[in-house]
Each structure stands twice: as structure tokens, then as C-alpha cells.
Amino acid sequence: MRFETIKYMEWAKIHQVLQPVTYDLSNSAMAPPVPADIGVTAEDASWEGANHYGHPELKDLIARRWGVKPEMVIPAGGSSLANFLFAGALLQTGDAAAIEQPYYEPLGRILEALEAKVHFVPRRREDAFQPDVEAARKAFEKGAKLLILTDLYNPGGVHLDRERLKAIGEAAAKHGAKVLVDEVYLDALWEARPPIAATLGPQFLSTNSLTKVYGLGNLRAGWGIGDPALVHRAYRVYDYLSVLNSMPTDRVAIRAHKNLDRLIARARERRDANFPLIERWVASRKDVDWLPPKYGFISWLRLKSKATSHTVQDLLRKKYDAQVSPGHFFGCPDHVRIGCGLAKEKLEEGLKRLGKALDELG
Ligand SMILES: Cc1ncc(COP(=O)(O)O)c(C=O)c1O
């Protein structure tokens, strides 16, 4: 095991929360609801009860909503933890593994921490950010036991093409490997959401949480879904890390899961109101281009001028009380990522300020 600093995580905690700005375009999540929105009561603070190897009611709610059996579900503190548990359950030191590239840094760091030999599966702009199936096949041929993908793709925002996913799954199955799909943004497809990856075959694993679409990141309520034998192993990895979920978290998560449709409606309203502002803003700029994401809260903007994610971010914070998510954390200093889950007035003003910073740097 080897734990380096996850630079993006450190940046996000400090810049988004501990030293915030007024116009924060960097967040990829829907703004949080208040406890009353999901009917939280004082009794939910009780720590009594049994959630050892997963709270039964919570597992049932998750299983029913995403169309799987309860024994395929492991509730865990965020999709981040579920990702780690699955990777920890699958990989031994020195095993080969693979990940999409560019990638959300914490996902790659899991593989590094487990001292895996890492192969990359490109998601190229000219391929509409879909994963390169041939590269995935090669990674499995070279012994990758696990491939990590995201759907919607962070940072590109696109929905993972089902035909490609199935082709990747066939290659994985041939080599006895697994494909973990982090689906933390997927529910933003609303009623167009397809069956989750974990329903497509035992080689697939899905992770998700209440963080992004539902706005409940501080609750730390995520889950993993996979074949029961692997989920059993993942619970044994959890025994090393935190033993149990917090019982109050599970109770509040149960409230949230009973109100998901209400939280979805709220998120959808925000996306419908806010995304056109980003579309109009991008259309007004000669120094930025993108592949407009059909769904979700994140937009991945390419900078066509001299500006880089470093200079944009520095100037925005120093002069404009604003910020974006810098592309260099994804290995792409010619990109910035912005979100549209914040209040409309803040987004509007934030975009104006981003425009001014780009004008100055261009
Ligand atoms: C792809 C991806 N997975 C996981 C997370 C973290 O989610 P959680 O709060 O569920 O751990 C993020 C947050 O940015 C993310 O982009």
C-alpha cells in the first residue's frame, strides 16, 4: 500500500469548502437540499440497531430502485469508498488494472495505492469521449483484472455508449476481469437512464451515491453493486477501514432513498434552468469550445487562447472571487470544468467573471 496526496481532493476540500469563493463554478454536484425536504426527524440521530454487513432496509431500497438483489448491494460512505472496497477486494499488490484516461484523479490513485500496474483506456475528444474498446481489450489481454470507467464521464460529461460497454464487458468476461463503472452522475439521465452496468452481467460492478444528483455529499451515503461473491469480499475489506456505516447516516439515507423522485425533480429543474446559460455563454465565446453534454451538471471546456487552467484559476480567485475546476488535475491544462448545480444568479455572475478573466488572459 502506498498513499500519496490526491491533489484534486486536497484542492477541492481547501478551495471549495475551507477557503470558498462567492462564485464557485467548480462543483460537479447539485446544491444540497435541507433535511426537511426528505422528512428527517430527531429519531434519525439514533445509533441503535443493526447495520452490520449492510442495513437491510437500505439494501432493499437500493436493490429495488436499481433492479438488483439485496445481496448484490454494499452501502458505503460515498461512491469513493465503494470504489476502494471493490478495487481492494479484487487486486493484489502488483496486479494489472486499467482506467479511462483522462480520469478523475481519486480513481487512478486507488489503483496506485494498491500498487497495481496501470494500463490506460483513452477517451478521446475526436471519439466523443467514448472509451477505446481496443485499448480495453489489450489491457485485459495484458492481465488487467479491473477496468475503471465513469458514466457520465468525468470530466467529459458524456453518457457511456451501451454497445461499447457491452463489447468491453465481453472482453473482460473472456479474461475473468471486472469492469467497474462509477455511475455517480448517471441518474441525471432522468427517465432515460438505462439499466445500470451491474445488471449487464457478473463481470460488471456499479458504484453510486447520494452526492451528485441528489446533492447529499456531506451525508456520505454511497453504495456498490456487484455479484454477491465480490460484494461479500468487499464487506471484508470494509472491516479493515470503518467496520460499519454510521447508523444515523443510514437512517437519513433511508429517508432520502424514499424521496429520490422528489430530489430528482429538484435537480432536473435546476439543470433545465441553468444549462442554457452555459450554452449561451459558450456560444458567445471565440476562445472556448466543447462537446455539449446532453445530461448532467458538468461541462468540459477547451481553452483555445493562451489561457491555461492554472492561469484562469489563479486570476479568477485573486481578482474575481470565482473559480472553476482546473483541467490540470485531469492532466489537461488546456481545459476547465464547470458545473451548473449552483443557484442561477451565482452561475450567471460566475460566467460573466470567467469571461472577464479569459478576456484578460487571451
Ligand atoms: C467520478 C466520481 N466518483 C466519485 C466522486 C465522489 O463521490 P462520493 O461523494 O459519492 O464519494 C466524484 C466526485 O467528484 C466523482 O466525480
The ligand as an ORCA input file, in Angstrom:
! r2SCAN-3c Opt
* xyz 0 1
  C     -16.493     10.070    -10.802
  C     -16.653     10.429     -9.357
  N     -16.771      9.454     -8.444
  C     -16.929      9.727     -7.136
  C     -16.966     11.031     -6.688
  C     -17.136     11.281     -5.226
  O     -18.409     10.883     -4.865
  P     -18.828     10.450     -3.402
  O     -19.160     11.680     -2.656
  O     -20.026      9.598     -3.656
  O     -17.733      9.688     -2.781
  C     -16.833     12.084     -7.590
  C     -16.837     13.475     -7.125
  O     -16.418     14.395     -7.784
  C     -16.673     11.770     -8.958
  O     -16.560     12.735     -9.864
*
